[in-house]
């Protein structure tokens, strides 16, 4: 019997699916771009990676599959955009659908991303980055924030 691809909100289930650890790919899925970030195999730190410009889903998935293969990624952490009260929105449903459609690449952890863009924006302002540079890098920095929060929780568990 073949196991179904894993898509979970539970860090413990995700950690169980990856007993050996390994590199993780964080994704901030938007309508026009997908911000990406990578962490080391020991789950210590996350860094912004490449920006994927969205076109058709098959092309988007192919770009992610290439990144997964090149970087030897063992799991995906996808930001789940919840409303401030914790309820779901149409964007949440879209992210869940995206996660189900890429789950054959690697196990997926959906991670609350309510404050990721704000945190990334503040960090880039603190670095005295220009508005134009921030606009081109915000999605990757948000993906790094999402991934760092997830690996902090995974290590603590």
N, CA, C and O of each residue as an XYZ file, in Angstrom:
628
protein
N       0.832     -1.184      0.000
C       0.000      0.000      0.000
C       0.874      1.243      0.000
O       1.801      1.352      0.803
N       0.589      2.171     -0.885
C       1.359      3.402     -1.011
C       0.754      4.459     -0.081
O      -0.455      4.693     -0.093
N       1.613      5.090      0.723
C       1.146      6.121      1.641
C       0.776      7.381      0.870
O       1.427      7.745     -0.110
N      -0.274      8.032      1.329
C      -0.701      9.287      0.713
C       0.329     10.365      1.050
O       0.943     10.323      2.116
N       0.520     11.326      0.153
C       1.442     12.422      0.455
C       0.999     13.156      1.732
O      -0.196     13.318      1.976
N       1.955     13.589      2.529
C       1.659     14.244      3.795
C       1.489     15.747      3.606
O       2.376     16.420      3.080
N       0.348     16.263      4.038
C       0.097     17.696      4.162
C      -0.492     17.879      5.545
O      -1.584     17.383      5.822
N       0.216     18.587      6.426
C      -0.209     18.687      7.813
C      -0.013     20.081      8.384
O       0.797     20.870      7.897
N      -0.773     20.358      9.424
C      -0.606     21.575     10.230
C       0.199     21.264     11.486
O       0.622     22.177     12.194
N       0.411     19.989     11.763
C       1.058     19.554     12.998
C       2.564     19.378     12.812
O       3.010     18.534     12.034
N       3.334     20.180     13.532
C       4.789     20.096     13.452
C       5.279     18.710     13.857
O       6.237     18.200     13.275
N       4.632     18.094     14.849
C       5.054     16.769     15.318
C       4.903     15.718     14.216
O       5.775     14.865     14.050
N       3.806     15.777     13.465
C       3.604     14.822     12.363
C       4.643     15.029     11.267
O       5.154     14.067     10.693
N       4.948     16.284     10.985
C       5.941     16.612      9.959
C       7.310     16.091     10.393
O       8.036     15.490      9.601
N       7.651     16.329     11.654
C       8.945     15.872     12.177
C       9.039     14.349     12.110
O      10.097     13.811     11.784
N       7.955     13.654     12.413
C       7.923     12.192     12.348
C       8.151     11.710     10.915
O       8.779     10.675     10.697
N       7.641     12.464      9.945
C       7.811     12.091      8.536
C       9.254     12.297      8.063
O       9.658     11.754      7.035
N      10.025     13.080      8.816
C      11.417     13.371      8.449
C      12.349     13.009      9.612
O      12.968     13.897     10.198
N      12.458     11.733      9.953
C      13.257     11.351     11.131
C      14.741     11.686     10.988
O      15.432     11.856     11.992
N      15.233     11.782      9.768
C      16.640     12.098      9.544
C      16.880     13.595      9.339
O      18.011     14.010      9.088
N      15.827     14.406      9.445
C      15.980     15.842      9.188
C      16.149     16.088      7.701
O      15.480     15.455      6.884
N      17.024     16.989      7.351
C      17.285     17.321      5.957
C      16.861     18.737      5.630
O      16.144     19.381      6.395
N      17.308     19.203      4.501
C      17.000     20.563      4.078
C      15.504     20.741      3.862
O      14.812     19.832      3.403
N      15.026     21.922      4.200
C      13.624     22.266      3.996
C      13.537     23.472      3.069
O      14.426     24.323      3.041
N      12.453     23.523      2.319
C      12.179     24.634      1.423
C      10.932     25.337      1.932
O       9.866     24.730      2.029
N      11.066     26.614      2.258
C       9.933     27.421      2.691
C       9.341     28.145      1.501
O      10.068     28.629      0.634
N       8.004     28.221      1.460
C       7.324     28.870      0.345
C       6.322     29.898      0.849
O       5.522     29.619      1.742
N       6.376     31.083      0.269
C       5.359     32.110      0.476
C       4.636     32.225     -0.861
O       5.109     32.894     -1.779
N       3.482     31.563     -0.958
C       2.775     31.436     -2.228
C       1.847     32.631     -2.421
O       0.903     32.831     -1.656
N       2.129     33.415     -3.446
C       1.281     34.545     -3.802
C       0.623     34.314     -5.150
O       0.814     33.269     -5.771
N      -0.147     35.284     -5.596
C      -0.829     35.144     -6.880
C       0.110     35.410     -8.054
O      -0.109     34.880     -9.143
N       1.149     36.218     -7.853
C       2.075     36.553     -8.940
C       3.453     35.926     -8.782
O       4.154     35.695     -9.767
N       3.840     35.650     -7.529
C       5.166     35.085     -7.267
C       5.086     34.040     -6.157
O       4.119     33.973     -5.398
N       6.133     33.234     -6.091
C       6.325     32.312     -4.973
C       7.695     32.641     -4.393
O       8.727     32.417     -5.025
N       7.681     33.175     -3.181
C       8.938     33.433     -2.488
C       9.457     32.129     -1.929
O       8.677     31.321     -1.424
N      10.754     31.905     -2.008
C      11.339     30.666     -1.499
C      12.464     30.971     -0.520
O      13.107     32.019     -0.581
N      12.677     30.026      0.378
C      13.780     30.101      1.338
C      14.238     28.681      1.611
O      13.459     27.735      1.500
N      15.490     28.538      1.964
C      16.064     27.230      2.278
C      16.660     27.245      3.668
O      17.131     28.280      4.141
N      16.639     26.087      4.325
C      17.345     25.968      5.594
C      18.365     24.848      5.475
O      18.306     24.014      4.572
N      19.293     24.857      6.409
C      20.324     23.823      6.426
C      19.717     22.504      6.889
O      18.603     22.479      7.411
N      20.440     21.422      6.701
C      19.946     20.085      7.044
C      19.752     19.911      8.545
O      18.978     19.053      8.969
N      20.439     20.706      9.352
C      20.305     20.616     10.811
C      19.203     21.487     11.371
O      19.016     21.542     12.586
N      18.470     22.169     10.506
C      17.342     23.033     10.888
C      17.767     24.132     11.854
O      17.129     24.350     12.883
N      18.859     24.824     11.509
C      19.347     25.907     12.356
C      18.919     27.279     11.858
O      18.463     28.111     12.642
N      19.062     27.522     10.553
C      18.777     28.857     10.039
C      18.160     28.781      8.653
O      18.421     27.856      7.883
N      17.338     29.773      8.355
C      16.685     29.876      7.046
C      17.211     31.106      6.322
O      17.468     32.139      6.940
N      17.369     30.989      5.015
C      17.855     32.093      4.190
C      16.982     32.235      2.949
O      16.544     31.233      2.384
N      16.726     33.461      2.521
C      15.960     33.654      1.281
C      16.652     32.968      0.111
O      17.880     32.920      0.047
N      15.863     32.443     -0.805
C      16.408     31.777     -1.994
C      15.892     32.506     -3.237
O      15.833     33.736     -3.256
N      15.527     31.767     -4.249
C      15.118     32.375     -5.518
C      13.626     32.698     -5.539
O      12.837     32.071     -4.832
N      13.255     33.663     -6.338
C      11.861     34.043     -6.516
C      11.326     33.342     -7.760
O      11.951     33.390     -8.820
N      10.190     32.704     -7.637
C       9.556     32.026     -8.769
C       8.405     32.911     -9.242
O       7.468     33.175     -8.488
N       8.478     33.364    -10.482
C       7.379     34.143    -11.072
C       6.313     33.160    -11.524
O       6.595     32.242    -12.294
N       5.107     33.348    -11.052
C       4.028     32.410    -11.359
C       3.566     32.561    -12.796
O       3.413     33.668    -13.312
N       3.350     31.426    -13.421
C       2.775     31.386    -14.765
C       1.645     30.362    -14.702
O       0.606     30.621    -14.094
N       1.838     29.221    -15.317
C       0.881     28.128    -15.195
C       1.358     27.203    -14.084
O       2.554     27.113    -13.808
N       0.412     26.516    -13.451
C       0.787     25.673    -12.322
C       1.838     24.632    -12.706
O       2.753     24.375    -11.923
N       1.733     24.035    -13.877
C       2.702     23.002    -14.261
C       4.114     23.574    -14.336
O       5.073     22.911    -13.943
N       4.246     24.794    -14.834
C       5.562     25.438    -14.888
C       6.047     25.805    -13.488
O       7.229     25.656    -13.179
N       5.139     26.284    -12.644
C       5.499     26.622    -11.263
C       5.987     25.379    -10.526
O       7.007     25.416     -9.837
N       5.257     24.284    -10.674
C       5.627     23.048     -9.999
C       6.950     22.506    -10.532
O       7.763     21.986     -9.767
N       7.164     22.624    -11.824
C       8.429     22.175    -12.410
C       9.607     22.968    -11.848
O      10.660     22.400    -11.560
N       9.429     24.281    -11.691
C      10.485     25.121    -11.123
C      10.771     24.704     -9.685
O      11.930     24.637     -9.276
N       9.730     24.427     -8.925
C       9.915     23.979     -7.539
C      10.547     22.591     -7.497
O      11.399     22.329     -6.648
N      10.147     21.703     -8.395
C      10.722     20.361     -8.444
C      12.221     20.429     -8.743
O      13.006     19.670     -8.175
N      12.607     21.325     -9.620
C      14.028     21.508     -9.936
C      14.785     21.985     -8.706
O      15.870     21.487     -8.406
N      14.208     22.956     -7.989
C      14.836     23.472     -6.774
C      14.936     22.378     -5.705
O      15.962     22.257     -5.036
N      13.885     21.592     -5.546
C      13.884     20.485     -4.590
C      15.002     19.500     -4.934
O      15.738     19.065     -4.048
N      15.134     19.149     -6.198
C      16.166     18.189     -6.610
C      17.568     18.773     -6.456
O      18.459     18.116     -5.917
N      17.766     20.003     -6.927
C      19.098     20.625     -6.853
C      19.579     20.788     -5.419
O      20.757     20.578     -5.128
N      18.678     21.159     -4.527
C      19.058     21.453     -3.141
C      18.857     20.267     -2.200
O      19.081     20.383     -0.995
N      18.435     19.127     -2.747
C      18.200     17.908     -1.961
C      17.251     18.175     -0.790
O      17.525     17.814      0.355
N      16.141     18.812     -1.110
C      15.131     19.184     -0.121
C      14.350     17.949      0.311
O      13.962     17.127     -0.519
N      14.124     17.827      1.614
C      13.391     16.684      2.174
C      11.962     17.044      2.573
O      11.129     16.150      2.728
N      11.656     18.343      2.743
C      10.315     18.745      3.150
C      10.027     20.178      2.737
O      10.937     20.979      2.522
N       8.732     20.483      2.628
C       8.280     21.821      2.251
C       7.509     22.443      3.411
O       6.709     21.771      4.063
N       7.750     23.722      3.666
C       6.981     24.483      4.642
C       6.296     25.598      3.864
O       6.951     26.487      3.321
N       4.969     25.537      3.820
C       4.196     26.491      3.022
C       3.407     27.398      3.956
O       2.699     26.929      4.847
N       3.539     28.705      3.738
C       2.810     29.665      4.548
C       1.308     29.539      4.332
O       0.836     29.465      3.197
N       0.565     29.516      5.432
C      -0.892     29.449      5.391
C      -1.430     30.804      5.832
O      -1.365     31.139      7.015
N      -1.964     31.593      4.892
C      -2.431     32.946      5.231
C      -3.796     32.914      5.931
O      -4.837     32.777      5.288
N      -3.765     33.043      7.243
C      -4.986     33.078      8.032
C      -5.380     34.532      8.298
O      -4.543     35.434      8.250
N      -6.658     34.740      8.577
C      -7.110     36.053      9.015
C      -6.555     36.307     10.419
O      -6.131     35.371     11.097
N      -6.558     37.557     10.850
C      -5.999     37.882     12.160
C      -6.702     37.153     13.296
O      -6.091     36.909     14.336
N      -7.973     36.800     13.120
C      -8.693     36.066     14.160
C      -8.464     34.554     14.068
O      -9.055     33.792     14.833
N      -7.616     34.118     13.141
C      -7.293     32.709     12.986
C      -8.198     31.957     12.024
O      -7.970     30.779     11.749
N      -9.219     32.625     11.513
C     -10.122     31.969     10.562
C      -9.472     31.901      9.178
O      -8.478     32.572      8.901
N     -10.056     31.084      8.337
C      -9.510     30.919      6.992
C     -10.208     31.835      6.000
O     -11.336     32.280      6.214
N      -9.513     32.098      4.927
C     -10.002     32.976      3.862
C      -9.858     32.249      2.527
O      -9.325     31.140      2.490
N     -10.320     32.849      1.439
C     -10.086     32.236      0.127
C      -8.589     32.014     -0.164
O      -8.230     31.038     -0.822
N      -7.716     32.913      0.322
C      -6.262     32.731      0.123
C      -5.768     31.495      0.873
O      -4.874     30.790      0.405
N      -6.363     31.238      2.049
C      -5.996     30.041      2.812
C      -6.347     28.794      2.018
O      -5.550     27.861      1.924
N      -7.538     28.786      1.452
C      -7.976     27.636      0.665
C      -7.086     27.437     -0.562
O      -6.781     26.309     -0.947
N      -6.678     28.545     -1.163
C      -5.782     28.463     -2.317
C      -4.429     27.865     -1.909
O      -3.868     27.042     -2.631
N      -3.915     28.280     -0.760
C      -2.636     27.738     -0.276
C      -2.753     26.260      0.064
O      -1.831     25.487     -0.197
N      -3.879     25.864      0.644
C      -4.099     24.446      0.940
C      -4.130     23.619     -0.353
O      -3.547     22.537     -0.422
N      -4.817     24.142     -1.373
C      -4.882     23.441     -2.658
C      -3.492     23.337     -3.275
O      -3.124     22.291     -3.809
N      -2.719     24.420     -3.201
C      -1.354     24.413     -3.715
C      -0.540     23.335     -2.993
O       0.190     22.571     -3.625
N      -0.670     23.281     -1.671
C       0.062     22.291     -0.874
C      -0.292     20.866     -1.297
O       0.591     20.023     -1.451
N      -1.579     20.602     -1.482
C      -1.992     19.253     -1.920
C      -1.391     18.917     -3.280
O      -1.034     17.767     -3.536
N      -1.280     19.912     -4.148
C      -0.792     19.671     -5.504
C       0.725     19.524     -5.599
O       1.227     19.003     -6.594
N       1.460     19.970     -4.585
C       2.923     19.803     -4.606
C       3.398     18.769     -3.586
O       4.600     18.545     -3.447
N       2.475     18.147     -2.881
C       2.835     17.199     -1.823
C       3.556     15.965     -2.343
O       4.187     15.250     -1.565
N       3.476     15.704     -3.635
C       4.213     14.564     -4.178
C       5.708     14.873     -4.305
O       6.502     13.964     -4.545
N       6.100     16.137     -4.149
C       7.520     16.503     -4.192
C       8.216     16.169     -2.875
O       9.363     15.722     -2.864
N       7.504     16.392     -1.757
C       8.051     16.173     -0.413
C       6.920     16.378      0.589
O       5.906     16.990      0.254
N       7.078     15.871      1.828
C       6.063     16.141      2.848
C       5.892     17.657      3.048
O       6.845     18.424      2.915
N       4.663     18.068      3.369
C       4.338     19.499      3.478
C       3.835     19.824      4.880
O       2.969     19.139      5.424
N       4.399     20.883      5.449
C       3.913     21.472      6.688
C       3.315     22.827      6.346
O       3.998     23.688      5.792
N       2.032     23.020      6.676
C       1.395     24.325      6.504
C       1.650     25.127      7.773
O       1.372     24.654      8.876
N       2.182     26.348      7.619
C       2.586     27.145      8.774
C       1.893     28.502      8.748
O       1.850     29.169      7.714
N       1.356     28.902      9.887
C       0.678     30.189     10.042
C       1.623     31.326      9.636
O       2.707     31.477     10.200
N       1.200     32.108      8.665
C       2.064     33.185      8.167
C       1.489     34.575      8.421
O       1.854     35.526      7.730
N       0.606     34.705      9.391
C      -0.079     35.985      9.601
C       0.850     37.186      9.678
O       0.512     38.246      9.150
N       1.984     37.061     10.304
C       2.855     38.226     10.503
C       4.143     38.169      9.687
O       5.032     38.994      9.893
N       4.261     37.221      8.772
C       5.535     37.033      8.066
C       5.925     38.218      7.196
O       7.082     38.638      7.218
N       4.992     38.764      6.436
C       5.333     39.885      5.559
C       5.693     41.121      6.366
O       6.626     41.842      6.011
N       4.974     41.373      7.438
C       5.271     42.517      8.299
C       6.657     42.365      8.910
O       7.439     43.316      8.923
N       6.964     41.174      9.418
C       8.270     40.931     10.025
C       9.389     41.077      8.996
O      10.436     41.655      9.288
N       9.166     40.556      7.803
C      10.177     40.663      6.745
C      10.382     42.120      6.346
O      11.516     42.561      6.157
N       9.301     42.859      6.219
C       9.388     44.280      5.865
C      10.178     45.059      6.922
O      11.041     45.870      6.587
N       9.882     44.809      8.179
C      10.600     45.506      9.263
C      12.080     45.166      9.255
O      12.921     46.038      9.470
N      12.401     43.904      9.009
C      13.805     43.497      8.975
C      14.550     44.188      7.836
O      15.698     44.602      7.998
N      13.889     44.312      6.684
C      14.549     44.952      5.544
C      14.674     46.458      5.761
O      15.651     47.058      5.314
N      13.720     47.073      6.429
C      13.823     48.502      6.755
C      14.985     48.709      7.720
O      15.748     49.666      7.586
N      15.118     47.808      8.696
C      16.213     47.904      9.655
C      17.571     47.782      8.971
O      18.567     48.313      9.463
N      17.612     47.090      7.843
C      18.854     46.953      7.080
C      19.071     48.155      6.167
O      20.029     48.199      5.395
N      18.173     49.122      6.266
C      18.238     50.345      5.459
C      18.162     50.034      3.965
O      18.868     50.637      3.157
N      17.298     49.085      3.614
C      17.115     48.684      2.230
C      16.115     49.630      1.563
O      15.106     49.999      2.165
N      16.393     50.013      0.334
C      15.503     50.938     -0.377
C      14.151     50.291     -0.642
O      14.027     49.067     -0.650
N      13.150     51.118     -0.855
C      11.794     50.621     -1.131
C      11.775     49.746     -2.383
O      11.088     48.724     -2.410
N      12.515     50.130     -3.414
C      12.546     49.354     -4.654
C      13.141     47.964     -4.419
O      12.617     46.972     -4.926
N      14.229     47.891     -3.656
C      14.838     46.595     -3.351
C      13.909     45.751     -2.491
O      13.786     44.543     -2.699
N      13.257     46.390     -1.525
C      12.320     45.645     -0.666
C      11.216     45.026     -1.496
O      10.824     43.885     -1.249
N      10.709     45.750     -2.470
C       9.606     45.251     -3.299
C      10.000     43.995     -4.056
O       9.168     43.110     -4.255
N      11.252     43.900     -4.481
C      11.688     42.737     -5.246
C      12.075     41.559     -4.350
O      12.163     40.426     -4.824
N      12.305     41.814     -3.069
C      12.807     40.770     -2.182
C      11.844     40.350     -1.071
O      12.121     39.397     -0.343
N      10.728     41.042     -0.936
C       9.845     40.816      0.199
C       9.336     39.380      0.271
O       9.282     38.807      1.360
N       8.963     38.789     -0.853
C       8.400     37.437     -0.832
C       9.417     36.402     -0.354
O       9.066     35.494      0.399
N      10.667     36.528     -0.783
C      11.697     35.592     -0.335
C      12.008     35.783      1.147
O      12.244     34.810      1.864
N      12.009     37.019      1.601
C      12.253     37.275      3.023
C      11.089     36.776      3.875
O      11.293     36.263      4.975
N       9.865     36.929      3.361
C       8.706     36.395      4.078
C       8.788     34.869      4.143
O       8.466     34.277      5.174
N       9.212     34.233      3.059
C       9.385     32.772      3.054
C      10.438     32.361      4.082
O      10.272     31.349      4.762
N      11.510     33.129      4.202
C      12.546     32.822      5.194
C      11.994     32.966      6.613
O      12.313     32.165      7.492
N      11.172     33.979      6.830
C      10.562     34.167      8.155
C       9.638     32.984      8.485
O       9.676     32.460      9.598
N       8.822     32.574      7.533
C       7.925     31.422      7.717
C       8.745     30.173      8.047
O       8.443     29.450      8.996
N       9.776     29.937      7.254
C      10.603     28.743      7.443
C      11.344     28.784      8.771
O      11.432     27.762      9.451
N      11.876     29.931      9.155
C      12.607     30.025     10.430
C      11.682     29.747     11.604
O      12.068     29.040     12.535
N      10.477     30.284     11.581
C       9.524     30.018     12.655
C       9.192     28.524     12.732
O       9.086     27.959     13.820
N       9.033     27.906     11.586
C       8.722     26.472     11.562
C       9.875     25.639     12.077
O       9.659     24.725     12.873
N      11.103     25.928     11.645
C      12.224     25.095     12.116
C      12.496     25.329     13.595
O      12.931     24.409     14.288
N      12.250     26.538     14.095
C      12.383     26.781     15.534
C      11.418     25.881     16.300
O      11.785     25.295     17.318
N      10.181     25.773     15.809
C       9.180     24.912     16.460
C       9.543     23.441     16.302
O       9.355     22.659     17.234
N      10.055     23.056     15.147
C      10.420     21.653     14.923
C      11.574     21.225     15.830
O      11.577     20.104     16.340
N      12.528     22.087     16.028
C      13.679     21.769     16.872
C      13.255     21.706     18.345
O      13.750     20.874     19.105
N      12.343     22.585     18.732
C      11.883     22.632     20.118
C      11.008     21.430     20.475
O      10.902     21.059     21.644
N      10.387     20.829     19.470
C       9.456     19.706     19.737
C      10.163     18.444     20.161
O       9.515     17.429     20.417
